[in-house]
Amino acid sequence: MIPNPIHKVLSIFQSCEVRALLMGGQACVFYGGAEFSRDTDFAILADSYNLERLNLVMSQLQADVIAVPAL
């Protein structure tokens, strides 16, 4: 079985102290629902400190921002 990468993402969010809410299909999967999703949806607290922490998360995950303007 392929491990769900959301656990890694949530762990890094927590260690970097990013205030966020997991939403959508991945939230259903994380809590044991049968939904299937290929993306991850978050509501992010948009204050300057939290956005700095989010940039740290993105760096640690080697993630690229796509389909949205730069923060």
The first five atom37 places (N, CA, C, CB, O) and aatype in JSON, in Angstrom:
{
  "aatype": [12, 9, 14, 2, 14, 9, 8, 11, 19, 10, 15, 9, 13, 5, 15, 4, 6, 19, 1, 0, 10, 10, 12, 7, 7, 5, 0, 4, 19, 13, 18, 7, 7, 0, 6, 13, 15, 1, 3, 16, 3, 13, 0, 9, 10, 0, 3, 15, 18, 2, 10, 6, 1, 10, 2, 10, 19, 12, 15, 5, 10, 5, 0, 3, 19, 9, 0, 19, 14, 0, 10],
  "atom_mask": [
    [1, 1, 1, 1, 1],
    [1, 1, 1, 1, 1],
    [1, 1, 1, 1, 1],
    [1, 1, 1, 1, 1],
    [1, 1, 1, 1, 1],
    [1, 1, 1, 1, 1],
    [1, 1, 1, 1, 1],
    [1, 1, 1, 1, 1],
    [1, 1, 1, 1, 1],
    [1, 1, 1, 1, 1],
    [1, 1, 1, 1, 1],
    [1, 1, 1, 1, 1],
    [1, 1, 1, 1, 1],
    [1, 1, 1, 1, 1],
    [1, 1, 1, 1, 1],
    [1, 1, 1, 1, 1],
    [1, 1, 1, 1, 1],
    [1, 1, 1, 1, 1],
    [1, 1, 1, 1, 1],
    [1, 1, 1, 1, 1],
    [1, 1, 1, 1, 1],
    [1, 1, 1, 1, 1],
    [1, 1, 1, 1, 1],
    [1, 1, 1, 0, 1],
    [1, 1, 1, 0, 1],
    [1, 1, 1, 1, 1],
    [1, 1, 1, 1, 1],
    [1, 1, 1, 1, 1],
    [1, 1, 1, 1, 1],
    [1, 1, 1, 1, 1],
    [1, 1, 1, 1, 1],
    [1, 1, 1, 0, 1],
    [1, 1, 1, 0, 1],
    [1, 1, 1, 1, 1],
    [1, 1, 1, 1, 1],
    [1, 1, 1, 1, 1],
    [1, 1, 1, 1, 1],
    [1, 1, 1, 1, 1],
    [1, 1, 1, 1, 1],
    [1, 1, 1, 1, 1],
    [1, 1, 1, 1, 1],
    [1, 1, 1, 1, 1],
    [1, 1, 1, 1, 1],
    [1, 1, 1, 1, 1],
    [1, 1, 1, 1, 1],
    [1, 1, 1, 1, 1],
    [1, 1, 1, 1, 1],
    [1, 1, 1, 1, 1],
    [1, 1, 1, 1, 1],
    [1, 1, 1, 1, 1],
    [1, 1, 1, 1, 1],
    [1, 1, 1, 1, 1],
    [1, 1, 1, 1, 1],
    [1, 1, 1, 1, 1],
    [1, 1, 1, 1, 1],
    [1, 1, 1, 1, 1],
    [1, 1, 1, 1, 1],
    [1, 1, 1, 1, 1],
    [1, 1, 1, 1, 1],
    [1, 1, 1, 1, 1],
    [1, 1, 1, 1, 1],
    [1, 1, 1, 1, 1],
    [1, 1, 1, 1, 1],
    [1, 1, 1, 1, 1],
    [1, 1, 1, 1, 1],
    [1, 1, 1, 1, 1],
    [1, 1, 1, 1, 1],
    [1, 1, 1, 1, 1],
    [1, 1, 1, 1, 1],
    [1, 1, 1, 1, 1],
    [1, 1, 1, 1, 1]
  ],
  "atom_positions": [
    [[0.84, -1.18, 0.0], [0.0, 0.0, 0.0], [0.89, 1.24, 0.0], [-0.96, 0.0, 1.22], [1.87, 1.3, 0.74]],
    [[0.55, 2.22, -0.81], [1.3, 3.48, -0.89], [0.88, 4.36, 0.28], [1.05, 4.2, -2.26], [-0.32, 4.6, 0.47]],
    [[1.85, 4.86, 1.09], [1.46, 5.7, 2.22], [0.85, 7.02, 1.76], [2.68, 5.98, 3.11], [1.22, 7.56, 0.72]],
    [[-0.08, 7.52, 2.54], [-0.75, 8.78, 2.22], [0.19, 9.93, 2.58], [-2.11, 8.9, 2.99], [0.56, 10.07, 3.74]],
    [[0.58, 10.76, 1.61], [1.53, 11.85, 1.89], [0.96, 12.95, 2.77], [2.0, 12.45, 0.61], [1.7, 13.82, 3.23]],
    [[-0.36, 12.94, 3.01], [-0.95, 14.0, 3.82], [-0.41, 13.98, 5.24], [-2.47, 13.88, 3.84], [-0.32, 15.02, 5.89]],
    [[-0.04, 12.8, 5.74], [0.53, 12.72, 7.09], [1.84, 13.5, 7.17], [0.77, 11.25, 7.49], [2.09, 14.19, 8.16]],
    [[2.67, 13.4, 6.14], [3.92, 14.17, 6.1], [3.62, 15.66, 6.05], [4.79, 13.75, 4.88], [4.23, 16.45, 6.77]],
    [[2.7, 16.05, 5.19], [2.34, 17.46, 5.05], [1.82, 18.01, 6.38], [1.27, 17.65, 3.95], [2.26, 19.08, 6.82]],
    [[0.91, 17.3, 7.01], [0.35, 17.77, 8.28], [1.41, 17.84, 9.37], [-0.79, 16.87, 8.72], [1.39, 18.74, 10.21]],
    [[2.32, 16.88, 9.38], [3.4, 16.89, 10.37], [4.29, 18.12, 10.21], [4.24, 15.62, 10.24], [4.66, 18.75, 11.2]],
    [[4.63, 18.46, 8.97], [5.47, 19.64, 8.73], [4.7, 20.92, 9.04], [5.96, 19.66, 7.26], [5.27, 21.86, 9.6]],
    [[3.41, 20.97, 8.7], [2.59, 22.13, 9.07], [2.64, 22.32, 10.59], [1.12, 21.94, 8.6], [2.8, 23.45, 11.07]],
    [[2.5, 21.23, 11.34], [2.49, 21.32, 12.79], [3.86, 21.74, 13.33], [2.07, 19.98, 13.41], [3.94, 22.61, 14.19]],
    [[4.94, 21.14, 12.83], [6.27, 21.48, 13.33], [6.66, 22.93, 13.01], [7.31, 20.53, 12.76], [7.43, 23.54, 13.74]],
    [[6.12, 23.46, 11.92], [6.4, 24.86, 11.54], [5.37, 25.83, 12.12], [6.42, 25.0, 10.01], [5.44, 27.04, 11.88]],
    [[4.43, 25.31, 12.89], [3.42, 26.11, 13.56], [2.54, 26.93, 12.61], [4.08, 27.04, 14.54], [2.18, 28.07, 12.91]],
    [[2.21, 26.34, 11.46], [1.3, 26.99, 10.52], [-0.13, 26.75, 10.98], [1.51, 26.47, 9.06], [-0.52, 25.61, 11.25]],
    [[-0.9, 27.81, 11.06], [-2.31, 27.7, 11.44], [-3.12, 27.5, 10.16], [-2.8, 28.97, 12.23], [-3.23, 28.4, 9.32]],
    [[-3.69, 26.29, 10.03], [-4.41, 25.94, 8.81], [-5.5, 24.93, 9.14], [-3.45, 25.38, 7.74], [-5.45, 24.25, 10.17]],
    [[-6.47, 24.84, 8.24], [-7.57, 23.89, 8.37], [-7.57, 22.99, 7.15], [-8.94, 24.62, 8.53], [-7.69, 23.47, 6.02]],
    [[-7.43, 21.68, 7.36], [-7.5, 20.71, 6.27], [-8.96, 20.56, 5.86], [-6.9, 19.32, 6.69], [-9.84, 20.39, 6.7]],
    [[-9.21, 20.63, 4.55], [-10.58, 20.6, 4.04], [-10.68, 19.62, 2.88], [-11.04, 22.01, 3.6], [-9.66, 19.07, 2.44]],
    [[-11.86, 19.39, 2.39], [-12.09, 18.65, 1.16], [-11.89, 17.14, 1.3], [0.0, 0.0, 0.0], [-12.0, 16.58, 2.39]],
    [[-11.58, 16.52, 0.17], [-11.45, 15.07, 0.1], [-10.38, 14.5, 1.01], [0.0, 0.0, 0.0], [-10.58, 13.44, 1.61]],
    [[-9.23, 15.18, 1.13], [-8.17, 14.67, 2.0], [-8.59, 14.69, 3.46], [-6.89, 15.49, 1.82], [-8.19, 13.81, 4.22]],
    [[-9.4, 15.66, 3.86], [-9.91, 15.66, 5.23], [-10.79, 14.43, 5.46], [-10.71, 16.96, 5.51], [-10.72, 13.81, 6.52]],
    [[-11.61, 14.08, 4.48], [-12.44, 12.87, 4.59], [-11.56, 11.63, 4.71], [-13.39, 12.74, 3.37], [-11.82, 10.77, 5.55]],
    [[-10.54, 11.54, 3.88], [-9.62, 10.39, 3.92], [-8.92, 10.33, 5.27], [-8.58, 10.48, 2.78], [-8.84, 9.26, 5.88]],
    [[-8.41, 11.47, 5.74], [-7.68, 11.52, 7.0], [-8.54, 11.04, 8.16], [-7.17, 12.94, 7.28], [-8.05, 10.37, 9.07]],
    [[-9.83, 11.39, 8.13], [-10.73, 11.0, 9.22], [-11.46, 9.69, 8.94], [-11.74, 12.09, 9.46], [-12.42, 9.36, 9.64]],
    [[-11.01, 8.93, 7.93], [-11.54, 7.59, 7.71], [-12.68, 7.5, 6.72], [0.0, 0.0, 0.0], [-13.29, 6.44, 6.59]],
    [[-12.98, 8.56, 6.02], [-14.03, 8.53, 5.02], [-13.57, 7.81, 3.76], [0.0, 0.0, 0.0], [-12.38, 7.52, 3.6]],
    [[-14.48, 7.54, 2.88], [-14.18, 6.8, 1.68], [-13.91, 7.69, 0.47], [-15.3, 5.88, 1.37], [-13.72, 7.18, -0.64]],
    [[-13.87, 8.99, 0.67], [-13.63, 9.89, -0.45], [-12.23, 9.7, -1.01], [-13.84, 11.35, -0.02], [-11.31, 9.33, -0.27]],
    [[-12.06, 9.96, -2.3], [-10.74, 9.9, -2.94], [-10.44, 11.26, -3.54], [-10.69, 8.78, -4.02], [-11.27, 11.84, -4.24]],
    [[-9.26, 11.74, -3.28], [-8.88, 13.06, -3.78], [-7.4, 13.05, -4.14], [-9.19, 14.16, -2.73], [-6.59, 12.42, -3.45]],
    [[-7.05, 13.74, -5.2], [-5.65, 13.83, -5.61], [-5.01, 15.16, -5.21], [-5.53, 13.64, -7.11], [-3.83, 15.38, -5.45]],
    [[-5.79, 16.03, -4.61], [-5.25, 17.32, -4.19], [-5.47, 17.49, -2.7], [-5.89, 18.49, -4.98], [-6.14, 16.68, -2.06]],
    [[-4.92, 18.55, -2.16], [-5.07, 18.86, -0.75], [-5.53, 20.31, -0.63], [-3.74, 18.63, 0.03], [-4.92, 21.21, -1.21]],
    [[-6.59, 20.51, 0.11], [-7.18, 21.84, 0.27], [-6.99, 22.3, 1.71], [-8.68, 21.84, -0.11], [-7.31, 21.58, 2.66]],
    [[-6.47, 23.51, 1.86], [-6.28, 24.1, 3.17], [-6.87, 25.5, 3.19], [-4.79, 24.13, 3.56], [-6.81, 26.22, 2.19]],
    [[-7.43, 25.89, 4.32], [-7.73, 27.29, 4.6], [-6.57, 27.75, 5.48], [-9.17, 27.5, 5.31], [-6.31, 27.15, 6.52]],
    [[-5.88, 28.81, 5.07], [-4.68, 29.28, 5.75], [-4.97, 30.63, 6.4], [-3.47, 29.4, 4.77], [-5.52, 31.52, 5.75]],
    [[-4.62, 30.78, 7.66], [-4.73, 32.07, 8.32], [-3.78, 33.04, 7.62], [-4.41, 31.96, 9.84], [-2.57, 32.8, 7.57]],
    [[-4.33, 34.13, 7.09], [-3.54, 35.05, 6.26], [-3.01, 36.23, 7.07], [-4.38, 35.56, 5.09], [-3.39, 37.38, 6.82]],
    [[-2.14, 35.94, 8.03], [-1.41, 37.04, 8.67], [0.07, 36.87, 8.34], [-1.64, 37.05, 10.24], [0.49, 35.79, 7.9]],
    [[0.85, 37.91, 8.53], [2.23, 37.9, 8.05], [3.06, 36.78, 8.68], [2.89, 39.23, 8.32], [3.84, 36.13, 7.98]],
    [[2.91, 36.53, 9.98], [3.69, 35.48, 10.63], [3.33, 34.12, 10.06], [3.45, 35.49, 12.16], [4.21, 33.32, 9.75]],
    [[2.04, 33.85, 9.91], [1.61, 32.54, 9.41], [2.06, 32.32, 7.97], [0.09, 32.41, 9.51], [2.43, 31.21, 7.6]],
    [[2.03, 33.37, 7.15], [2.47, 33.22, 5.76], [3.97, 32.99, 5.68], [2.09, 34.46, 4.94], [4.44, 32.28, 4.79]],
    [[4.74, 33.57, 6.59], [6.18, 33.27, 6.66], [6.38, 31.8, 7.0], [6.89, 34.16, 7.71], [7.23, 31.14, 6.39]],
    [[5.62, 31.28, 7.95], [5.71, 29.87, 8.34], [5.3, 28.98, 7.17], [4.81, 29.58, 9.58], [5.9, 27.93, 6.95]],
    [[4.28, 29.39, 6.41], [3.83, 28.62, 5.26], [4.93, 28.54, 4.21], [2.56, 29.24, 4.65], [5.13, 27.49, 3.6]],
    [[5.65, 29.63, 3.99], [6.79, 29.58, 3.04], [7.84, 28.59, 3.5], [7.42, 30.98, 2.89], [8.46, 27.92, 2.67]],
    [[8.06, 28.47, 4.81], [9.0, 27.48, 5.34], [8.51, 26.07, 5.04], [9.19, 27.68, 6.86], [9.3, 25.2, 4.65]],
    [[7.22, 25.83, 5.23], [6.63, 24.53, 4.92], [6.83, 24.19, 3.45], [5.13, 24.51, 5.27], [7.27, 23.09, 3.11]],
    [[6.51, 25.14, 2.58], [6.65, 24.9, 1.14], [8.09, 24.55, 0.78], [6.19, 26.13, 0.34], [8.32, 23.67, -0.05]],
    [[9.04, 25.21, 1.41], [10.45, 24.93, 1.18], [10.81, 23.52, 1.64], [11.33, 25.96, 1.9], [11.47, 22.78, 0.92]],
    [[10.37, 23.14, 2.85], [10.68, 21.82, 3.38], [10.05, 20.71, 2.55], [10.21, 21.71, 4.82], [10.63, 19.63, 2.43]],
    [[8.89, 20.97, 1.99], [8.22, 19.97, 1.15], [8.72, 20.0, -0.3], [6.72, 20.2, 1.17], [8.33, 19.16, -1.11]],
    [[9.59, 20.96, -0.61], [10.07, 21.17, -1.99], [8.86, 21.3, -2.92], [11.0, 20.0, -2.44], [8.84, 20.72, -4.01]],
    [[7.87, 22.06, -2.47], [6.62, 22.23, -3.2], [6.66, 23.49, -4.04], [5.42, 22.27, -2.24], [7.34, 24.46, -3.69]],
    [[5.94, 23.47, -5.12], [5.79, 24.63, -5.99], [4.36, 25.15, -5.89], [6.15, 24.27, -7.45], [3.41, 24.37, -5.87]],
    [[4.21, 26.45, -5.84], [2.9, 27.07, -5.89], [2.45, 27.07, -7.34], [2.92, 28.53, -5.3], [3.19, 27.5, -8.23]],
    [[1.24, 26.57, -7.59], [0.72, 26.54, -8.96], [-0.67, 27.15, -8.99], [0.7, 25.09, -9.52], [-1.41, 27.07, -8.01]],
    [[-1.04, 27.74, -10.1], [-2.39, 28.21, -10.4], [-2.89, 29.32, -9.48], [-3.34, 27.07, -10.33], [-4.09, 29.58, -9.43]],
    [[-1.99, 29.97, -8.75], [-2.38, 31.12, -7.93], [-1.27, 32.17, -8.03], [-2.62, 30.71, -6.43], [-0.13, 31.82, -8.3]],
    [[-1.58, 33.44, -7.81], [-0.52, 34.44, -7.83], [0.42, 34.24, -6.63], [-1.11, 35.86, -7.81], [0.03, 33.65, -5.62]],
    [[1.65, 34.72, -6.75], [2.62, 34.6, -5.65], [2.1, 35.34, -4.43], [4.01, 35.16, -6.07], [1.42, 36.35, -4.56]],
    [[2.42, 34.81, -3.25], [1.99, 35.45, -2.0], [2.85, 36.66, -1.72], [2.07, 34.47, -0.81], [2.65, 37.34, -0.71]]
  ]
}
